[in-house]
Amino acid sequence: MRQILTLAALAFLATPAFAQEAQPAVPPADAAPVPLAVTQVPSNPPMTGPRLLISTSMGDITLQLDAVRAPKSVANVLRYVKKKHYDGTVWYRVAKGFVIQMGSWDAAGKGRGVDPAPVPLEANNGLSNLRGTVALGREEAPDTAKAEFYINLVDNTRLDHKADDPGNSTGYAVFGQVTSGMEVVDAIGQVPTGDNGPMPGQAPITPIVVTKVSLLK
């Protein structure tokens, strides 16, 4: 719509009658310069906590976790890492232009058992679902997250905690950020997909195996 309006305006300016009436005013020499509008780019604060290395069949991805703003979410994921729960699973969901997701499914499309205790939702922690951030997946109810997590391929602020929610019942809890290997994330986000997974149409046709998830020191 903006391009159409611009073209229409240019056509109007080209008419002789308007050209005579719309001579631009020359500002005085001592006029103060008009400040340019500054566009605020959304960003998250620096994250502090342990780091994880996700080794995959397409390359390595390093995550910086935030144990200060999302302590329960981080502790939950580390619990699964220590149990080697993620080793040998796959990136089972590729939603192009949205997220990639992993957690509890293997290359045969078989789910892996999880700890029955879910983690309380920590979406109201000041962290936003921006490109490259990592957040816990969950069911519709807020306190249902377990082993599943996703990486945002783009800014997905609609997944954030809602401003009119005084507690923690909306949104998805961001608990970390990709610090290296975003090119691997983007490559995974472009692979052909099919139905061999828990979400029809979103499973990579060639399985992308998570060989190991390691805690870095």
C-alpha positions as CSV (number, residue, x, y, z in Angstrom):
1,M,0.0,0.0,0.0
2,R,2.8,2.4,0.8
3,Q,4.4,1.9,-2.7
4,I,1.0,2.5,-4.4
5,L,0.5,5.7,-2.4
6,T,4.0,6.9,-3.3
7,L,3.5,6.4,-7.0
8,A,0.2,8.2,-6.9
9,A,1.8,11.1,-5.0
10,L,4.5,11.4,-7.6
11,A,2.0,11.5,-10.4
12,F,0.1,14.3,-8.7
13,L,3.3,16.2,-8.1
14,A,4.0,16.1,-11.9
15,T,1.0,18.2,-12.8
16,P,1.8,21.8,-13.7
17,A,-0.8,23.4,-11.4
18,F,0.5,21.6,-8.3
19,A,4.1,22.3,-9.2
20,Q,3.4,26.1,-9.1
21,E,1.8,25.9,-5.7
22,A,4.1,23.5,-3.8
23,Q,7.4,25.3,-3.9
24,P,9.4,24.1,-0.8
25,A,10.1,26.7,1.9
26,V,13.8,27.4,2.5
27,P,14.6,27.2,6.2
28,P,16.5,30.1,7.8
29,A,20.2,29.7,8.1
30,D,20.1,29.6,11.9
31,A,17.3,27.0,12.1
32,A,18.0,24.1,14.4
33,P,18.4,20.7,12.6
34,V,15.4,18.4,12.7
35,P,16.4,15.2,14.6
36,L,16.0,12.0,12.8
37,A,13.6,9.4,14.2
38,V,15.4,6.6,15.9
39,T,14.0,3.1,15.4
40,Q,14.4,1.0,18.6
41,V,15.5,-2.5,17.7
42,P,14.1,-5.0,20.3
43,S,16.7,-6.8,22.3
44,N,17.1,-8.9,25.4
45,P,19.4,-8.1,28.3
46,P,22.7,-10.1,28.7
47,M,22.1,-13.6,30.0
48,T,24.1,-15.2,32.8
49,G,24.3,-18.9,33.5
50,P,25.7,-22.2,32.2
51,R,26.2,-22.9,28.5
52,L,25.1,-25.9,26.5
53,L,26.6,-27.5,23.3
54,I,24.0,-29.2,21.1
55,S,25.9,-31.5,18.7
56,T,23.8,-32.4,15.7
57,S,24.2,-34.2,12.3
58,M,24.2,-30.7,10.7
59,G,26.6,-29.0,13.0
60,D,27.0,-27.6,16.5
61,I,24.8,-25.0,18.3
62,T,25.9,-23.3,21.5
63,L,23.4,-21.9,23.9
64,Q,23.9,-19.3,26.7
65,L,21.3,-20.0,29.4
66,D,19.9,-17.5,31.8
67,A,19.8,-19.0,35.3
68,V,19.0,-15.6,36.8
69,R,15.8,-14.7,35.0
70,A,14.6,-18.3,34.3
71,P,16.1,-20.4,37.1
72,K,13.4,-23.1,37.1
73,S,13.4,-23.5,33.4
74,V,17.2,-23.8,33.2
75,A,17.3,-26.3,36.1
76,N,14.6,-28.3,34.3
77,V,16.6,-28.5,31.0
78,L,19.9,-29.3,32.9
79,R,18.1,-32.1,34.7
80,Y,17.3,-33.7,31.3
81,V,20.9,-33.0,30.0
82,K,22.4,-34.8,33.0
83,K,20.1,-37.8,32.3
84,K,21.3,-37.8,28.7
85,H,17.6,-37.6,27.7
86,Y,18.4,-35.5,24.6
87,D,21.2,-37.7,23.3
88,G,20.0,-39.6,20.2
89,T,16.9,-37.6,19.7
90,V,16.1,-35.4,16.6
91,W,14.9,-32.0,15.7
92,Y,11.4,-33.2,15.1
93,R,9.7,-29.9,14.2
94,V,10.7,-27.5,11.5
95,A,8.1,-24.7,11.1
96,K,9.7,-22.5,8.4
97,G,9.9,-18.9,9.3
98,F,8.9,-19.7,12.8
99,V,10.8,-22.2,15.0
100,I,12.7,-25.4,15.2
101,Q,12.0,-27.8,18.1
102,M,13.6,-30.8,19.8
103,G,13.2,-32.7,23.0
104,S,11.8,-36.3,23.2
105,W,11.4,-37.8,19.8
106,D,13.8,-40.1,17.9
107,A,14.4,-40.7,14.2
108,A,11.8,-43.4,14.0
109,G,9.1,-41.0,15.3
110,K,9.0,-42.6,18.7
111,G,8.5,-40.5,21.8
112,R,10.9,-40.8,24.7
113,G,9.6,-40.9,28.3
114,V,9.9,-37.7,30.4
115,D,10.0,-36.9,34.1
116,P,6.3,-36.5,35.2
117,A,7.0,-33.3,37.1
118,P,6.5,-30.2,34.9
119,V,8.2,-26.9,35.5
120,P,6.3,-23.7,36.5
121,L,5.9,-21.2,33.7
122,E,8.5,-18.4,33.8
123,A,7.4,-16.3,30.8
124,N,7.1,-13.2,32.9
125,N,10.8,-12.8,33.2
126,G,11.7,-9.8,31.0
127,L,13.0,-12.0,28.1
128,S,11.4,-11.9,24.7
129,N,11.0,-14.5,22.0
130,L,13.4,-12.8,19.6
131,R,15.3,-14.5,16.8
132,G,17.9,-17.0,18.2
133,T,16.3,-17.2,21.7
134,V,15.4,-20.6,23.2
135,A,12.2,-21.2,25.0
136,L,10.3,-24.1,26.6
137,G,7.5,-25.7,24.7
138,R,4.3,-26.5,26.7
139,E,0.7,-27.6,26.5
140,E,-2.2,-25.2,26.6
141,A,-2.1,-25.0,30.4
142,P,0.7,-22.8,31.7
143,D,2.6,-25.1,34.1
144,T,3.1,-28.0,31.7
145,A,6.6,-27.6,30.2
146,K,8.9,-30.6,30.4
147,A,11.7,-31.6,28.1
148,E,10.7,-29.9,24.8
149,F,12.2,-26.6,23.7
150,Y,12.4,-24.5,20.6
151,I,14.7,-21.9,18.9
152,N,13.1,-18.9,17.3
153,L,14.0,-18.5,13.7
154,V,12.5,-14.9,13.7
155,D,11.2,-12.4,16.2
156,N,8.1,-14.1,17.6
157,T,7.0,-11.6,20.2
158,R,3.4,-12.8,20.0
159,L,4.7,-15.8,22.1
160,D,5.7,-13.5,24.9
161,H,4.0,-13.0,28.3
162,K,1.0,-10.7,27.9
163,A,1.2,-7.3,29.5
164,D,-2.3,-7.7,31.0
165,D,-1.3,-10.9,32.8
166,P,-0.2,-10.0,36.3
167,G,1.1,-13.5,37.0
168,N,2.6,-16.3,34.8
169,S,-0.3,-17.8,32.8
170,T,0.5,-16.6,29.3
171,G,3.4,-16.8,26.9
172,Y,6.3,-19.1,26.6
173,A,9.4,-18.9,28.8
174,V,12.6,-17.8,27.2
175,F,15.6,-19.3,29.1
176,G,18.5,-18.9,26.7
177,Q,20.1,-17.6,23.6
178,V,22.1,-19.1,20.7
179,T,25.6,-17.7,20.9
180,S,27.2,-19.6,18.0
181,G,25.8,-21.9,15.3
182,M,22.9,-19.7,14.3
183,E,23.9,-20.7,10.7
184,V,23.2,-24.3,11.6
185,V,19.8,-23.3,13.1
186,D,18.9,-21.4,9.9
187,A,20.0,-24.4,7.8
188,I,17.8,-26.7,9.9
189,G,15.0,-24.3,9.4
190,Q,15.1,-24.7,5.6
191,V,15.2,-28.5,5.3
192,P,12.3,-30.3,3.4
193,T,9.7,-31.6,5.8
194,G,7.1,-34.4,5.9
195,D,4.8,-36.3,8.3
196,N,7.2,-38.6,10.2
197,G,6.9,-36.9,13.6
198,P,4.4,-35.7,16.2
199,M,3.4,-32.6,14.1
200,P,2.2,-33.5,10.6
201,G,4.0,-31.8,7.8
202,Q,6.8,-30.4,10.1
203,A,9.2,-33.4,10.5
204,P,12.5,-33.2,8.5
205,I,12.4,-35.8,5.8
206,T,16.0,-36.6,6.5
207,P,16.3,-36.9,10.3
208,I,18.5,-34.3,11.9
209,V,20.0,-36.2,14.8
210,V,21.0,-34.6,18.2
211,T,24.0,-36.8,18.9
212,K,24.7,-35.2,22.2
213,V,23.9,-32.2,24.5
214,S,26.8,-31.3,26.7
215,L,27.2,-28.8,29.6
216,L,30.1,-26.5,28.9
217,K,32.3,-25.1,31.7
